[in-house]
Amino acid sequence: METAHKRPNYVAIWAYLFILTVAELALAFELPISRNMKLLLLLFLAVWKAALVALFFMHLKFERWNLRMLALVPLPLAVIFVLAAMSEHVW
């Protein structure tokens, strides 16, 4: 049995993504803050944008919890790979 879900406002989600992208560009090129703080803020904005895309354009917001878990489980592995790659570069 399929359950119907309310259709999201894709134009509003696109506008949020556009605003976040403009914020990323402003942060990357204009704000005079430390490099580490800039990287952390850019990472936060990128994760926020990825969450919006996954929730609304991939329709994960409207799925059951076990299907959401299939999308969330690989994330720690990705973090481990990124940290391993970063540690290779530092040493």
N, C-alpha and C positions, 0 to 999 in steps of 0.2 A: 504494500500500500504506500503510495507516494504522498508526501505531505507538501502542500504548497507553502512557499515562504514569500514574504513581502519582498518585492523587487527593490533593490537598493537604488539610490539616486547616483548613477554612474558619473554624471556630470559633476556632481559635488565631490565625489571621490577623486575624479581627475583634477579638479581645482585644488583639493588638498595636496595631491601629489605635486602639482605645479608649484604651489606655494612652498612646499618643503624643498623642492629642487632649487628654487630661487634663494631660499634661506641657506642651502648648502653652498651655492655659488658665492653668495655674499660672505659667508663664513670663511670659505676657502681663500678668497682673493682680497677681501676688504678689511676684515677685523684684525686689529693688531694685538692678538693674544698669543700666548705661548704655543709652541708646536704641539706639545702633548695634549693640552686642553682642546686645541683645535681638532686633533685627531679623535679624541673622545667624543666631542660634540658631533663631528661628521659621522662617526660610527653609530651614535644614537639616532641621528636623523635617517641614516640608511636602514637601520633596523625598523624604525617606525614606518618608513615607506614600504619596506618588504612586508611588514605585517598588514598594512592596508591592502596591498595587492593580493596577498594570500587570503585574507578574510573576505574581500568583496569580489575581486575578479576571478579568484579560484573557488569562490563560494564555500570556503571552509567555515565561515560564520554560521552557515545554515546546515552543516553536517552534524552527524552524531559525534559524541566525544571520542569513540574509538577510531574513527577516521581522522579526527584532528590529531590524535596521538601518532598516527603514521607520518604525519607531516612534522611533528615536533621532535620525535625520537632522533632523527639524524643531526639535529642542531648541535648537541654537545660534541658529537664526533667532528663536525665542521670546526668548532672552536678548538678542539684538540689539534687538528691539522694545522690551523692557522698559527696557534702558539708554537707548534713544533717547527713550522717554517720560519717563524720569527726568531726562535732560539738558534736555528742554524745560521741565520744572517748575523746575529749578534756575536756569536762565538767565532 
